[in-house]
Amino acid sequence: MQSAIVQMILIVVAIAAAAIVAIIVYSQLSSNAPEAGDNIDKARITSDELCTAVGGTWTAGTQTCG
């Protein structure tokens, strides 16, 4: 059976490892995210709601976002 101090140290190490993994994943995801709305390919959008959300104009007749 481990002593209480060893258990506390293991818990702290586990929390620190989880925090490091979370920070690395967050930094990788945020560095790959688009930074501006200029790179939105509106030709691939297929719904009125999404087109409106990205600031486009939905054309109902052709079902396209412009």
Residue, then its C-alpha position, 0 to 999 in steps of 0.5 A: m500500500q502506498s503512502a498518502i504522500v506518494q498518492m498525492i504526488l502521483i495525482v499531481v503528476a497525472i493532473a500536470a500531464a493532462a494539462i500539458v496534453a490539453i495545452i498542446v492540443y489547444s495550441q495545435l488546433s488554434s494554430n490551424a484554425p482560419e483567422a479571418g472570414d476571407n477564406i470561406d468557400k461559399a460555393r460549397i455551402t448548401s444551406d440558406e442558414l449557413c450562407t447567412a451565417v457566413g455573411g453570404t447571399w443565398t440564391a433560392g433559385t439556384q441553391t447557391c451562396g454568393 
